[in-house]
């Protein structure tokens, strides 16, 4: 299974995964950051995934790479090594050839692991590189076989559950169902309450498995939805909801009670909405789950927003900005005072962008204070204040206090009313850089929205230095994609300049695969529209000009609309026209 040595970047180019321009860009970043691992830079820039990097690095080193998601694991090979050693070293014996045992591992040079396997198996050990997550999943699948067989009697329940990841959710569901059935069979006198059931191991495992599966699937939200004949669980992956599993209706009360216990909610109160929080640590990473419940006809609906704490450290370079827009933003936020706004609907990544800006600005020389509702991520070195309306701590009262705290930079989580806007403007006029967000469809509309709130136009023109509108759209799975041709005239609505009506343009689309949950997409990127304030735009705002006039002036000053930014990413093979249409275009656009 030995492979010829192929240079890392050449291998990726041969596979059509990166271009020479992307390689040059990665090497430039490497020179600036001194990061020795070029593969990590490729992943950070979003060019390729971990699997592609490890496979390319293995080729360069002359090592074998194994795709455990598509490689059968021999039971004979697994039986040669005790389960304890396999889990200790996070390895998977997957093939036995006479006296040679092939083992998948992250680090093929782990001498201690190889020695332990050799002594335990009495075989010659040959190693293959594999993705760590795939190794964990394979271990989970391998050692859950017996439990999966035990789940066979619960066919009706198990058949409705989506298998996947390393979470043995079928067996867990079967165990929970069996416990619930036994409790019901005991009769009303001996039956336990939903709260008692929520503390039993099977229900605890089921709740944990639902969360773990969502994290494995890269979901941003979990929806637990009681219905008349069951419980539907959906995950939002890459911005789109998809059904993950369906549970029997009699598991609904204890499962929801368990989730409320984990979120430290009042499990006895089922008539009013509640909010809570769950902290989860898995795979060496920490996650915050923001939990919300609302009463519905068949029970309480639970929605959990999954926040990866490491995402708070994401840089502007990973958010899909063009080099031009990123340079403009870095220039704007380097100014000592003024207001920089992010706009877009809920879930468009506004807060992530603002956190990325704060991370860029965060230094010992600057006093940075934020007021948020809620605080989504804890940022080291920054004073973050949580709004508490019951205690009288609103955006307005917090901002007034901030002005006495000697701040350099202030972030307002959302500009919701005239009071907040006026204090934020006052802060920017008195020598502070202010970051905030608004809910508008595009960048020019933000100025009109502030005027509608009651802010005087001359204050807007005097303080706002830039407005960024953004959306999040799904990326094509770069590992599984194919080219196709469209008529250039079909791209005119995106702003494509057509010179020849018969011209064809080559685009890319994702190919459905298990790696991308049969959607053809994997991950998301940003579509952006950046308005920079200049004399002409400022004058139009003061005159209360129409939205169309503001757009024309902004375009004349270099603003590219959301659809044009989307077009550039379509032509670059990052996404497809359908995704740009889905997230950017609105009625009358």
N, C-alpha and C positions, 0 to 999 in steps of 0.2 A: 504493500500500500504506500510505499515511499513515492514522493513526488519530486519532479524536477524543480530546481530553485528558480523562481521568477521574482524579480524585484517587486516590492510592495505596490508602488504607484503604477508600474507597468501592468501588473495583474488586474488592478482595478480598471485601468483604461481598456485592457483587452476585453473585459466583461461588459464594457459600456456603462460602468457605474459612475465614473468621473471623467471630466474633460481636462485638457492641459491647463486651461484657465483656472479651474478649481484647484488643481495641484499647485499652481503658482500662488494662488491666494492663500492656500494652507501653509505653504512654505514662508510666505510673508508674515503670517500670523505667528509661525514658529520662531522666526527671527525676533519678533517683537516680544513674545511671551517667554521665550527660552524653554518652552515645553518640549522635552526630548521625544515624546511619543507622538509622531505625526498622525498615527491612527486616531488618537484621542481628539486631535484637532479636527480631523475629517468628521468625526461624530459630532463634535461640538458645533461645527458649522452646518450640520444637517445634510452633508453630502451622502453619507452612507451610514448604515447601522452597525451595531457591534458584531453581528454575525459576519458581515462582509469584511470588516477590519481584521477579525481573527483569522478568517480563511486566507486573506491576502498575506498577513504576517506569517502564517504557517507555511505558505508557499515560498515566501522569501527565505525562511529559515530551513527549508527542506523537510518540514514536518508534515505529518498527516493531519488533515482536518476532517472531522466527522460531523454530519448534520444529524443529531440525535432525534430531531422531530420526524425525520424520514428514514431512519435506519432501524431495522428490527433488532431488538435486544435479546440475545440468546439466553434462555433460562439456564442452560448449562454453564455459560460464562459467569452469570451472576452467582450461581451456587458455589462457585469456586472461592468466593471471598465472603467472610462474615459480614452481615448487615452493619455491625458496629463499625468496622473499618471503612466500609463504603461511605457511611454517613459522616464519619470523623473527617475523612479527607475530601469529601464531596466529589467522588469519582463514580464512574459507571463501567464495570466490565461488560462489554457488549458483544464480544466474539471470541470463540476459542478455536484455534487451529492446531490440533495435536497438543504439543506441550507449550504452545505460545498463547498467551492470554492478552487480548487487545483491551485497553482501558482508556476511556474518555476522561480527560481532566483539563482544568483551566491552565495549569502550569505543568507541562510535560517534563520539567526539570526538577520536580519536587522529589528529591532523593528519598526522604523519609517515607512518603506515601508509597513510592515504588518498592522500597524494601519491605514495608509492611505487607503489601499485596503479594510480593514474591514469596515471602515466608509463609503466608497464610494459604496460598494457592499451590505452592510447590511448582510454579510454572515460570517460564521466561515471560517477562512483561514487556509489551510493546505499547507505547502511548500514542494517543491521538488528541489533538486540540479540539475543544468543544466550547460552546457558549455557556457560561456559568448558569444562566437561567434555564437553559435546556437540560443541563445536568441535573439541576434540582427537580425539574419536571419529570425527567426520566426516573429518578430515584423514587419520586412520589408515585408514579405509575407502576413501577416494578414492585414495590413493597405494599401496594394497596390491592394487589390481585386477589388475595384471599378475602379481603374485606369486600371487594366488588362482587365476588361470588356469593358472599353472605347477603348482599343486597338484592340478589336475583328474585327472592320472593316478593319484594316490593316493586314488582314490575310496573304497576300503574303509576306509582309515584316516581320511580327512577326514570321511566321513559320520557317524562316531561322535563327532565333536568338536562341542561346542556353540559356535556363533558368537556373537559379542557383544562389547560394549565397543569399544575401539579397538585391541585386541590382535589382530594377524593370525595367530591361532594355527593356522589351517588350513594356511597356507603354511609356517609354521615346522615343523609336524608332518610335512608332506610332505617337507621337506628333511631332517629327522632320520631319517625312515623310509628315504629314498633312500640316505643315508649308511650306515645300518645294513645295508640290503640289499646294498649294494656290498661292505661289509666281510665279510658272511657269504659272498657269492659268491667272495671272494678265496681262500676255503679256510682250513683251520685253521692252516696255517703262516704265512700272511700276515695272518690276522685279528688285530685289536687286542683288548687286554683291555678289560673294562668300565671300568676306571680311565682307560685312554687315551681311550676313547670319551667319557668324561665331560668331558674337557678340549677336545673338538672343538666348533666354533662351533654346529652345529645342535643338539646336546644342551644346550649352554649357553643358547641362545635358547629352547629348549623349556622348560627349568626356569624361566627368567625369565618366560616367557609364562604358565605355570601360576600363578605368584605374582602377576603383574600383573593377570591376569584376576580372581583372587580379590579383589584390592584394588578393582578396578573394580566388582565385584559387591557390595561392602560386606560381604564374608565375615569372620567372626571366626576361622575355622579352615579348614585345608586337610587333607584326608585322601587320601593316596596309598596305594592298597590293591591289592597284587599278588593276582591270582586265577589260576585254572588257564589261562584262555584270553585273558587280557588284564590291563590295569591300570585299575581304576576310580578316578576322581578325583572326590571330593565336596567341596562347600563348605558350611559351616554359615552360613546367612544368616538373620539375625533369630532365631537360636536353633534353627533347624531345618535338618537336613542335607538336601541335594539333590544329585543327580548332575549334575556339570558336563561331564564328558567321559569317553571310554573310549579307551585307547591300546593299540596292538598289544603283545603280550606280550614281543616281542624288544626293545622300548625300555625295559622295566622295569629291567634291571640298570644300564645307563649313566645313566638318569634318577635312580635312587635314589643311585647313587654320586656324581652331580653335586650333589644336595641335601646329601649328607653332607659333601662337600668344602666347600660354601658354609657349612655349620654347624660346620666345623672338627672333624669327628668322625673316628674311625679307620675308614677305608673297608674295611680288611682284616678288621675284626672284625664278623661278621654273626651271632654266636651269642647275644649278650647285648644287653639294651636300652642305648641311649645317649641322651644329651641334648646339645643344642647350641643355638646362637643365630646368627641371620642378621640383619644390619642392611640395610635397604632404604630408598632415597630415591626417591620418584616423585611427580610432580605438585607439587613444592615442599614435600612433607610427608615426615616421617621415620617409619619403622615398624620395630619389633622383631619378629622371628619367633622364637618359642620352639619348637625342633624336638625331637621325641621319636621314636625308632625302637624297634620291638620285632620279634623274629623270629617269622615265621608260616610255615605249610607251603609257600607258593609264593614266599617272599621276605620282605624286611623291609617292614613297614608304617610309613609316615612320617606323623606328624601335626604340623602347624605351626600354632601359635596366633599370630594376627596382632594385635599391640598397636600402636595408633595413639598415638604419644607425646603428641599434643595432647589426647587424652582424659583425661590426667592432670590437666588444668587445668579439667575440667568442673565446673560449680557445682552446688550442691544444687538450684537452681531448674530444672535440666534433667533431673532424675532421676525426675520423675513424682510428686513429693510433693504432697499437698494443702497448701494454705496453712496449715492448722491443724497438720499433722504437721511441716512445715518449721519453723514457729515454735517448736514444742515442742523439736525437735532443737537449734535454735540456742540455746534457753534452757538445755538440758541441758549442751551442750558449753562454755557460757560459765562453768560452775562451775569452781572452782580445783582440785578433786580429785574422785575417784570413778571408776567404770568404766562406759564406754558400749560395749555389745556389738552386733555385727551378726550375724544368724544366717540360715541358708538353705543350700540344697544348692550343690554346685559349679556355677559358671556363673550364679549368681543376682545377681551384681553387688556382692557384699559389699565387695570390695577397692576398687572404684570409689567406693562410698559413703564408705569410710574415707578415701580420698585426697581426696575432695571436702571432707570435714570438715577434713583437715589443711590444704588450701589456704585454707580459710576462717580457720583459726586461725593460719596461718603469718605471723609478724611478727618484726621485729628484737628485740622485747622478750621473745620466748619461745624457749627451747631445746627443740627437738623432735627426738626420736630414734626411729627405727623399727628393728625386727628382722623380717626377712621371708625367705621361702623359696618362690620366688625374689623378688628385687626386680623388680617388673613395670614401674615407671616411675621415672625419676630426677626427684626433686623439688628444685628450687632452694631453698637455704637450710635444708634439713633433712638431718640426719645419718642415713643409711640403712645398715644393717648386713645383710650377706648371711649366712645360716646356712651353716656349713661343717662338717658332721659329721665328715669325715675329719680335720680339723684340731682337732676338739674344741670347735668353736664351735656350740653349740646354742642354742635359745631361752632355756633356763635360764641358761647361762653368760653370754650376752649381756645378759640382764636384770640379773643381779648386777652386771655392769660398768657398766650404765646408771646404777644408783643412785649411783655415784661420779662421774658426769659432770654433776652439777647440772642434771638435766632438769626441765622444766615439764610436758611432755607426752610420753608414751611410746605408741607403737603396736606391738602384738604381732600379727604377720601372722595367726597362728592359735593359739588356746589348745588344745593337743593333749594335755596330760598334767597330772598333779597338780602336778609341780614348777613348770611354767610358770605354772599358775593361782595357786599360792601366792605366787610372787614378784611376779606382777602385782597381786595383792591387797595385798601388803605395800607396793608402790609407791603404790597409791591411798590406803592408810591413812596414808602418810607425806607426803601433800600433793601428789600428782601426779594429773593427769588421764590415764587409761589407756584406750586404744582397742584393741579386739580383735575377733576373729570366732570363731564356733562353728558346727558343723554340727548344726542341729536344724530340725524342721519348722515350729515357730512360736515366738513370743517367750516365752510362759510356760515352754515346755519347756527353755529355756536354763538356768533355775535348777535344774531337776531333773537336767539333764545334768551340771552342775557338782557337785551333791551326789553323783551316781554316780561322778564322778572322784575323790571323796574330800575335797572342799572342805567345811569346816564350814559349816552353814547360816547361823549368825550372822555369819560373815565375808561371805557373799554379800549378806545384807540390809544390812550396814554399808557396803558398797563400791559395789554396782551401783546406778547412778542411772537407767539406761534400757536397754532391749533392743529392737532393731529387727529384725523378721523381714521378709524381702523375697523377691520373685520377679521375673523379667523376662518380660513377655509381648509378643507382637507387636501393633503398632499398625495400625489400618486405614489404608490409603493414602488420605490426605485429598483427594488430587486425583481419585481414582477411587473413589467410594463412592456408595451409594444407600440411601435409607431403606426400612424395612420395619416391619411391625407384628407384635407377639407378644402373647399373652395375659399379662396381669400375673401371673396365677397361676403361669406357667412360671418366673418369676424369684424365687419364694419361697425356693428353696434358697440364693440369694445373700444373703438377708436382706431382700428387698423386702417392704414392708408392704402387703398387699393389703386394700383396703377394699371393692372391688366385684369379685366373681368374673368379671364380664363385661367388666371394664376392659381396654382395649388400651394398649400402650405402644409408642411409636415409637423404634426403634433404627436403627443404621447398620451396614452391612457393606461390605467392600471389593469392588470389581469387578475381576476378573482383567484385567491389562493388561501390556503389555511393560515398562512402567516398574516394575512390582512383580513381574516374573518370573512373571506369571500366577497369583500367589497371593492378590492382594487386600490384602496387608500390605506395609508399608514402615516399617522402624525398629521400635524397642522402647520400652516404658515400664515403670515399676516399679509393682508392687503391694506395699503396705507395711502393717505391723502394728506399732504402737509401744506398748510397755509402759513406763509411767513408775512408778518406785518410789514408794510412799507407805507410811504406817504399817501399813495393813491388809495390803497385799501382803507387806511385810517380815515381819510377824508370821506369816503363813501359811508363808512360806519357813522361818522358824525352827522352826515346828511340823512341818515336812516334810509339808505338806498335799498333797492330791491335785492332779493337773493340772487337773481340772474346777474345783476350788475356786479355784485360782490364776487361771484364765481368768475366772471370775465376778467376782473382785475387781478384776482388771485392766480388765474391761469397765465395771465400776462407776466406775472411775477415768478413763474416757474412751477406752479402747483400742477401736479398730475392727478387726475381724478382716480377714485378707487377702481373703476373699471379699467383704466389704462394701466394701473399697477398690476391688476389681475391679468391683463393681456400679456404683459411682459413675463409674468410667471408661467402663463400658458405656453408662450413661445419658447421658454427655457426648459419646458418639459417638467416643471415642478408640479403643476396642477392641470386641470382640463377646463374647457369652456363651461361645462355644466356646473362645476363647482363655483365658478365665478358668478354665474347666473344665480345660483341658489343663495349666495350670501351677500351679494353686492346689489343686484338689481331690485328695485322696488317699483310699484305702480307709478307711472308718469316719469320714470327716470329718463 
